[in-house]
Amino acid sequence: MSNLPNFPTIRPSLLLDFANSKQVDPRISFTRASTATYFDANGVLRSAASGVPRIDHDPTTGECKGLLIEEARTNSIPNNTMQGVAAGVPGTPPTGWPISSTGNGVTREIVGYGTEAGISYLDIKFSGTPIATSNASVGFVGPTAIGVSAGQTWTGTAFVRLVAGSLTNTSPTLSLLETDTGGAGVGENSVAISPTAADLSLQRYALTTTIDAAGAVYLQPRVRIGYTAGAPIDFTLRIGMPQCELGAFASSVIPTTSSAATRATDVASMSGTNFSEWANSVGT
């Protein structure tokens, strides 16, 4: 390609290249009335203070994705940071989490808990030779904790990693169970998941469902691991910061400790002289 002689060097009056600059132009006014999370360049989940913009990154590649702007969302799981958990056989689940206990020839063990790349997690082990075909369930709330209405669209997410053993003879899924006024299941949507030993931050599974079962008034998000009678199992899953939100797609992680929490709307705007200094008025 030939060079054009005397071609002028053009510099824009306004360049909003958030991804390459990793900065927000000071002429932009930004507000958000809550804290909010984002991933840094090292794939670590971070928290931005109220009113501070988020420059987000892809946790897989480290690539900068630019300024993160989201609508308000609420995580309806009251405790996704593992409050109240205790290791042991069977151990104590996080407060409010109904988890399958030892039985049916399968032993449950809460191996430990902690934080990986800023993500609070629980390590849970199931092992043994089942005496009947069934499943192990890790519920994130009780069956009557999240109220829903017909026609609403909800999205559930959870980070899940395989930290020991093998998922041979199992069929793990992320599930959204629709329940009635008494907590009995009346409908369910699930998606198969395939956790590996890769970093927890790289394995956020998501499932979106529309409430359509007759009599459904509650929603219970959970991880379920199916198994078969006589087929031995032995695996440990690391489950991190699940979320259940009213919306058709997953949004950034909203930490909770004892009650549902809302991340406020991100609002970025430019007005007054910050706008007029680079925008020319057009005559009528």
C-alpha positions as CSV (number, residue, x, y, z in Angstrom):
1,M,0.0,0.0,0.0
2,S,1.5,3.4,-1.0
3,N,1.7,6.4,1.2
4,L,-0.4,9.4,0.3
5,P,1.8,12.6,0.2
6,N,0.8,15.5,2.4
7,F,-1.9,13.4,4.1
8,P,-2.6,15.2,7.4
9,T,-2.1,13.6,10.8
10,I,-5.6,13.4,12.3
11,R,-6.1,13.1,16.0
12,P,-9.7,12.8,17.2
13,S,-11.1,15.3,19.6
14,L,-12.6,12.4,21.6
15,L,-11.3,8.9,21.7
16,L,-13.3,6.5,24.0
17,D,-11.0,3.5,23.6
18,F,-11.6,2.0,27.0
19,A,-10.2,-1.4,26.1
20,N,-6.8,-0.2,25.0
21,S,-6.4,2.8,27.4
22,K,-7.9,0.9,30.4
23,Q,-9.1,4.3,31.5
24,V,-12.3,6.3,31.5
25,D,-12.1,9.8,30.0
26,P,-12.5,12.4,32.8
27,R,-15.1,14.2,30.7
28,I,-17.4,11.2,31.3
29,S,-19.6,11.4,34.4
30,F,-20.1,8.0,36.0
31,T,-22.4,6.9,38.8
32,R,-23.4,3.6,40.4
33,A,-25.0,3.5,43.8
34,S,-23.4,0.2,45.0
35,T,-20.3,-1.8,44.8
36,A,-19.8,-4.1,41.9
37,T,-17.4,-6.8,40.7
38,Y,-15.2,-7.3,37.7
39,F,-12.2,-9.4,36.6
40,D,-8.7,-7.8,36.5
41,A,-6.0,-8.7,33.9
42,N,-4.9,-11.6,36.0
43,G,-8.4,-13.2,36.1
44,V,-9.0,-12.3,39.7
45,L,-12.5,-11.2,40.8
46,R,-12.3,-7.7,42.2
47,S,-14.8,-5.3,43.8
48,A,-15.2,-1.7,42.7
49,A,-16.4,0.8,45.3
50,S,-19.7,2.6,44.8
51,G,-19.4,5.2,42.0
52,V,-16.2,3.7,40.6
53,P,-16.3,2.5,37.0
54,R,-15.2,-1.0,36.1
55,I,-12.7,-1.9,33.4
56,D,-13.4,-5.6,32.9
57,H,-11.3,-8.4,31.5
58,D,-11.8,-11.8,30.0
59,P,-10.7,-14.2,32.8
60,T,-9.7,-16.8,30.2
61,T,-7.4,-14.7,28.0
62,G,-6.7,-11.6,30.2
63,E,-7.9,-9.4,27.3
64,C,-9.4,-6.1,28.4
65,K,-13.1,-5.9,27.5
66,G,-13.4,-2.2,28.2
67,L,-15.9,-0.3,30.4
68,L,-18.5,-2.6,32.0
69,I,-22.0,-1.1,31.9
70,E,-24.8,-3.1,33.4
71,E,-28.4,-2.7,34.4
72,A,-29.5,-3.2,38.0
73,R,-29.7,-6.9,39.0
74,T,-30.4,-8.7,42.3
75,N,-28.8,-12.0,43.4
76,S,-31.6,-13.7,45.1
77,I,-29.3,-16.3,46.7
78,P,-28.9,-14.9,50.2
79,N,-25.5,-16.5,51.0
80,N,-23.1,-17.2,48.1
81,T,-19.9,-16.5,50.1
82,M,-20.2,-19.7,52.2
83,Q,-21.1,-18.1,55.5
84,G,-21.6,-20.8,58.2
85,V,-19.8,-23.6,56.5
86,A,-17.7,-26.1,58.4
87,A,-15.5,-29.0,57.1
88,G,-16.3,-32.5,58.2
89,V,-18.0,-35.8,57.4
90,P,-20.7,-34.9,56.5
91,G,-19.7,-31.3,57.6
92,T,-21.9,-28.3,57.9
93,P,-23.2,-26.7,54.7
94,P,-23.3,-22.9,54.2
95,T,-26.2,-21.3,56.0
96,G,-29.4,-21.8,54.0
97,W,-27.9,-24.4,51.6
98,P,-29.8,-27.8,51.5
99,I,-27.2,-30.4,50.6
100,S,-27.5,-34.1,50.3
101,S,-26.1,-35.8,53.3
102,T,-24.5,-39.3,53.8
103,G,-26.8,-42.1,52.7
104,N,-27.8,-44.5,50.0
105,G,-24.3,-45.9,50.1
106,V,-22.8,-42.5,49.3
107,T,-20.7,-40.5,51.8
108,R,-20.7,-36.7,51.8
109,E,-17.8,-34.8,53.0
110,I,-17.2,-31.0,53.1
111,V,-13.5,-31.0,52.5
112,G,-12.9,-27.3,52.9
113,Y,-13.6,-23.8,51.8
114,G,-11.8,-20.6,50.9
115,T,-11.2,-18.2,48.1
116,E,-9.7,-18.8,44.6
117,A,-9.0,-15.8,42.4
118,G,-11.4,-13.8,44.5
119,I,-14.2,-16.3,44.3
120,S,-15.5,-17.7,47.6
121,Y,-15.9,-21.5,47.3
122,L,-16.9,-24.7,49.0
123,D,-15.1,-28.1,48.3
124,I,-17.6,-31.0,48.6
125,K,-16.8,-34.7,48.1
126,F,-19.2,-37.5,47.3
127,S,-17.9,-41.1,47.3
128,G,-19.1,-44.7,47.6
129,T,-21.0,-47.3,45.8
130,P,-24.7,-46.3,45.5
131,I,-27.3,-48.9,46.5
132,A,-29.9,-47.2,44.4
133,T,-30.0,-44.9,41.3
134,S,-30.4,-41.4,42.5
135,N,-28.5,-38.1,42.7
136,A,-26.5,-35.9,45.0
137,S,-27.8,-32.4,45.3
138,V,-26.2,-29.1,46.3
139,G,-28.9,-26.6,46.7
140,F,-28.0,-22.9,47.1
141,V,-31.3,-22.0,48.8
142,G,-34.3,-23.8,50.2
143,P,-37.2,-24.8,47.9
144,T,-39.4,-21.8,49.0
145,A,-36.8,-19.1,49.3
146,I,-36.9,-17.4,45.9
147,G,-40.4,-16.2,44.8
148,V,-41.2,-16.1,41.1
149,S,-44.1,-15.5,38.8
150,A,-45.3,-17.2,35.6
151,G,-43.7,-15.8,32.5
152,Q,-40.6,-14.4,34.2
153,T,-37.2,-15.3,32.9
154,W,-34.5,-16.2,35.4
155,T,-30.8,-17.0,35.0
156,G,-28.8,-19.2,37.4
157,T,-25.0,-19.4,37.5
158,A,-22.3,-21.1,39.5
159,F,-18.5,-21.5,39.2
160,V,-17.8,-25.3,39.4
161,R,-14.4,-27.0,39.3
162,L,-13.3,-30.6,39.7
163,V,-10.5,-30.6,42.3
164,A,-10.1,-34.4,43.0
165,G,-11.3,-37.7,41.8
166,S,-13.3,-38.3,38.6
167,L,-16.8,-37.7,37.4
168,T,-16.9,-41.2,35.9
169,N,-20.3,-42.9,36.5
170,T,-22.0,-39.5,37.2
171,S,-24.1,-36.9,35.3
172,P,-23.6,-33.5,36.8
173,T,-26.1,-30.7,35.9
174,L,-26.9,-27.1,36.8
175,S,-30.6,-27.1,37.6
176,L,-33.4,-24.6,38.2
177,L,-36.3,-26.3,40.0
178,E,-39.7,-24.7,40.0
179,T,-41.7,-25.5,43.1
180,D,-45.2,-24.9,44.5
181,T,-46.4,-23.3,47.7
182,G,-45.3,-26.3,49.7
183,G,-41.8,-26.5,48.1
184,A,-42.6,-29.6,46.0
185,G,-41.1,-29.7,42.5
186,V,-43.5,-29.0,39.6
187,G,-41.0,-28.4,36.8
188,E,-37.3,-28.3,36.2
189,N,-34.8,-27.1,33.6
190,S,-31.2,-28.2,33.7
191,V,-28.1,-28.2,31.6
192,A,-25.2,-30.7,31.7
193,I,-21.9,-29.4,33.0
194,S,-18.5,-30.8,32.6
195,P,-16.2,-29.4,35.3
196,T,-12.5,-29.9,34.8
197,A,-9.3,-29.1,36.8
198,A,-9.0,-25.8,35.1
199,D,-9.1,-22.6,37.2
200,L,-12.4,-21.9,38.9
201,S,-12.7,-18.4,37.3
202,L,-12.8,-20.1,33.8
203,Q,-15.7,-22.4,34.7
204,R,-18.8,-20.3,35.3
205,Y,-21.8,-22.3,34.1
206,A,-25.2,-20.6,33.3
207,L,-28.8,-21.7,32.8
208,T,-31.7,-19.5,31.7
209,T,-35.3,-20.6,32.1
210,T,-38.8,-19.1,31.8
211,I,-41.3,-19.9,34.6
212,D,-44.0,-21.9,33.0
213,A,-44.9,-24.9,35.2
214,A,-48.4,-24.9,36.6
215,G,-48.4,-23.9,40.2
216,A,-44.8,-22.7,40.2
217,V,-44.3,-19.9,42.8
218,Y,-40.7,-20.5,43.8
219,L,-37.3,-21.3,42.2
220,Q,-34.5,-23.4,43.6
221,P,-31.1,-23.2,41.9
222,R,-28.8,-26.2,42.5
223,V,-26.1,-28.5,41.2
224,R,-27.2,-32.1,40.9
225,I,-25.0,-35.1,40.3
226,G,-26.8,-38.2,39.1
227,Y,-25.4,-41.7,39.8
228,T,-26.4,-45.3,39.2
229,A,-26.9,-48.2,41.6
230,G,-23.8,-50.3,41.8
231,A,-21.5,-47.9,39.9
232,P,-18.9,-46.5,42.3
233,I,-18.3,-42.7,42.5
234,D,-15.5,-40.6,44.0
235,F,-15.2,-36.9,43.2
236,T,-14.7,-33.5,44.8
237,L,-16.3,-30.4,43.3
238,R,-15.3,-26.8,44.1
239,I,-18.5,-24.7,43.9
240,G,-18.1,-20.9,43.9
241,M,-20.4,-17.9,44.3
242,P,-23.7,-19.1,42.8
243,Q,-26.2,-16.5,41.5
244,C,-29.9,-16.5,40.6
245,E,-31.2,-13.3,39.0
246,L,-34.3,-12.1,37.2
247,G,-33.1,-11.6,33.7
248,A,-32.4,-13.4,30.4
249,F,-28.6,-13.5,30.7
250,A,-26.0,-13.7,33.4
251,S,-24.5,-10.5,34.8
252,S,-21.4,-9.9,36.9
253,V,-21.1,-11.7,40.2
254,I,-23.0,-10.1,43.1
255,P,-21.6,-11.3,46.5
256,T,-24.1,-12.0,49.3
257,T,-23.7,-13.0,53.0
258,S,-27.1,-13.2,54.6
259,S,-29.7,-11.7,52.3
260,A,-30.3,-11.0,48.6
261,A,-28.2,-8.1,47.3
262,T,-28.7,-5.7,44.4
263,R,-26.0,-4.2,42.2
264,A,-27.2,-0.8,41.0
265,T,-27.2,0.5,37.5
266,D,-24.0,1.8,35.9
267,V,-24.6,5.2,34.4
268,A,-22.0,6.9,32.2
269,S,-22.8,10.3,30.5
270,M,-21.3,13.3,29.0
271,S,-22.9,16.8,29.1
272,G,-22.3,20.5,29.2
273,T,-18.9,21.8,28.1
274,N,-17.5,18.2,28.3
275,F,-19.8,17.5,25.3
276,S,-19.8,20.8,23.5
277,E,-16.0,21.2,23.4
278,W,-15.7,18.5,20.8
279,A,-19.2,18.4,19.2
280,N,-19.9,21.1,16.5
281,S,-23.5,22.5,16.4
282,V,-25.3,22.1,13.1
283,G,-27.2,25.0,11.8
284,T,-30.9,24.8,11.0
